[in-house]
């Protein structure tokens, strides 16, 4: 979920008193009232406490002087301890999404998973779409997120067709604009926008891998394949 050790260090509290799990939990709830705290646990390393929110793991010391965000790696085994906990706590980021809001594109066996927030007018989204043509054994969930000028009506035209996926691919890969279709329920786009806001996604394309990693922008096929496989381990 995070790139490497300690990507963020923030001064949290000025108190020098030693706190336990209950005190840290109470302080975190007060400090971050809009995030759902799951648990606080003392770790066997560095005297740190693991602070688990519903979408990420943070660490703090017993005096609550610093808050750490990043991966802790055991130098003896080179095991990423944080990532192991994330897989335990957040077993499948994509399976927790409202997948009925997305177009489902299956490549090969479809055993791997990838979610993409995409815009029909986005040039980089179209570039990504061309890279994904040759993906192996992956189910791609396309969340249409029309945020660019003119995208809203285009997205509605795409959605109100009999074969949404074919219409989408014709447009993204071949530049064929959909003809205005019959009226249909397009409330899906407001729901996708709400989901994107919850995930702090504000740009397209944004890729969500199954380990919870978010990647803005497109990736070449080899990097895309590598990152999808890594997220499945």
Buried (B, 14 or more C-beta within 10 A) or exposed (E): BBEEEEEEEEEBBEEEEEBEBEBBBEBBEEEBEEBEBBEBBEEEEEEBBBBBBEBBBBBBBBBBEBBBBBBBBEEEEEEBBBBEBBBEBBEBBBEEBEBEBBBEBEBEEBEBBBBBBBBBBBEBBBBBBEBBEEBEBBBBBBBBBBBBEEBBEBBBBBBBBEEBBEBBBBBBEEEEEBEEBEEEEBEBBEEBBEBBEEBEBEBBBBBBBBBBBBBEEBBEBEEBBEBBBEBBE
